[in-house]
């Protein structure tokens, strides 16, 4: 939890987030030749989107 703690936003009550792919992307993701790279890139993108959303909501630049 210590490693995760440095990435948490202050004053935020954390809950689990479930990510799903649209049905149209499930087969291409499943059949991709380098799933590890694809999903890793997807998670980086998701983290950036969620961070931007949270920062905009709380109007802060601190991470």
Protein Blocks (a to p, Z undefined) as FASTA:
>chain_A
ZZmmmmpcehiacddddddddfklmmmmmmpmblmlmmmmmmmmmmmmmmmmmmmmnopa
bZZ
